[in-house]
Amino acid sequence: MEIKEARFVVSNTDVNKCPSPDLPEYAFIGRSNVGKSSLINRLTNKKSLAKTSGKPGKTQLINHFLINNEWYLVDLPGYGYASAPKKERVKWEQFIKRYILQRENLYCLFVLVDSRHEPQKQDLDFMEWLGISEIPFTIIFTKVDKLKPGELEKNLKRYEEKMFETWETMPGYYISSAETGKGTKEILEFIEQINITE
């Protein structure tokens, strides 16, 4: 798939104010500072479509972008941003969960995980909740360019072992780098394939 047009549509915290659910939707979520905005900019080939920042917690709204006038890419706030006031964190969590559970045209949720780290409880708990809630999701392991040869394979094996403690099968996943573009083609092809078949 070639992204010819990507334009911002709306930001809000109310699922009822999201665009009419008549097009396929793909949302991106992950712990703060996982590289979500950078990956979205790489996928759309636009340097500043999603706002990037070295400071975690930049995205605080549900952001809809219309891609090729055919589907929506949705940038969701990161979870687990400890520096935000508890009241803010609870508010984010509530509207994110409402969006995920109520958005009928959400075809797939991409859960971004930093490939450099050990399996994190927040990520595992969140994916378990998605499984229980029967929400279709795919993992994207980010920042693979930061790993030395051999480290990625070791980290993925560690992740699979941890997932198999509660999952019968490993959810689908992609490895990516916003820096080098690795995984971009595969992720876009995956989206295109779902759009064709649904």
N, C-alpha and C positions, 0 to 999 in steps of 0.2 A: 504493500500500500504506500502510495505517495501522498503526504499531506500537503495539499496545495493552499488550503486556507484554514486558519485557526483564529477565531475571534472570541473575545470575551463577551459573555451575555449578561450574567448577573451574579451578585454575591449576596448571600443572606444566611440567616440562622434558622429559617422556618421552612420545613420541607414543603409546606403548602404553597410557598411562594417560588418554588423551583419552576423551571420551564415546563410547559405541558409535556406529559410523559409519552410522547408519540414517536420518539426516536431512541435507538439503543444508547445506553449510558454505561460508561466505564469509569470507575472512581479509583483514586489513588490515595492510600493512607499509610502511615507508619509512625514510628516514634519520632519525636522532634529531632531535627538535624540528621535525618537518615539520607538526605539528598533527594527528597521528593520533587521539589521545585526545579532543581537542576535536571532531573530525569525528564520531567514534563517538557521543559524547554528544549531538551535534546530530541525528544520524540517528535515535537512539532517543528523543530528546526527554527525556533524563534528564541533569541537570547533573553528576552525579558517578558515572555507571556505570563509565566508564574513568577512572583516576586521571591528572589532568593536572598538569603541573609546568613551571615556567620552566627547570628544570634538565634537560638532555638525559639519556636513559637511564633514565627512570622505569619504563617497562615492561621487566621482565626475565624474564617467564614467558609461556607460551602461555596466554592467558585466554579461556575459552569462556563465551559468554552465549547463553542460549536465548531466541529471539525468537518471540513469539506461539505457543509450543509447536510451531513448524513448521520452524524452521531455526536454525542456529548462526551467530552473528557471533563471529569470532575476532580478538582483539587480539594481534598478534605484537610481539616486541621490535624496536626500531629498529636498523638497522645503521649502521655507520660512526661509532659514538660513540668518538672518539679518546681521550677522557679516561679511559675504562675501562681497567683493566689488560689487557694483551694476552691473558693466560690466560683472563680473563672473556670477552673478545671472541671468541676461538676457540671457547669452550664454547657461547656464544650461537649463533654461526654454525652449528655442528654440529647443534644440536637444531632450529634453525629449518629447515635444509635437510632434515633427516630428516622433519620434519613435512610440508613442502611436497611431498617426493617420495613419501612413504608414505601420506598421508591420502587414501584412495580416494573419500571423499565431498566433497572440496574442489572445488566447482563453479567458483569463480573467486577469484583472488587480486587484490586491489586494491593497486596499487603507488602510494603517495602521493609526489608530487613538488612541491616548493615552486615555485610559478609565478614567484616574484620573481627566481630565479637562472638563470644560464647552465646549459646541460645539464651535469650532474655525472657524472664518470667512474664513480663508485660506482653511481649509478642505472642508467647505460647498461650497465655490466658485469653488474649483477644481472638486468636485463631480458633481456640476451642469453643468460644462463644459463637463464632461464625458457624462452626460445624453444627453445634446444637441448634442454632437458629436457621439452619439449612440455607445459608447465604453462599452462593458460588464465589469462590475466591481462588486467586493464584498468587504465589509468593514471587517477589522479585528481590534477589540478593543484589544489593547495590555496592558501589565503590570497590569492585573487584580489581581495579587497576592499582589499588593501594596494597595489594597482597603480593608477597613473593611467590615464585613458582612452587607449587606443592602445597602452599598454605590453603588455597581455596578448596582443593579436594579434601583436605583434612577437616576444614571447618564445615563443609557440606556433609561429610560423613558424621560428624559430631551432631549436626542438626538433625539429620535423619534418625540417628539413634535416639535422640531425645523425643522426636515426634512419634516414633513407633511405640513409645511408652503409653500413649493414649490413642493413637490413630492406627487403623488397620492398614491403610495405604498412605504413602507420602503424597500430600497435595502437589499439584503441578507447580513447577517453578522455572524461572529464568534467571540467568546471571547477567548483570549489566554494569556498565560504567558510563556515567554522563560525560566523563572526561574524554573517553576514546570512542564512544558510540556503540560499544559492545552490547549486544542484546536488543538494540533498537529495532532492527529489521524483523527479528523473531517476534517481538512483542506486538508490533504493528500487523504482522501477518496473522498472528493469533486473533487479534481483534477483527481483522478483515474476514477471517474464516467464520467466526461466530456471526458476524453481520450477514454473511451470505446464507448460512444455514438456518438462521432463526426466522 
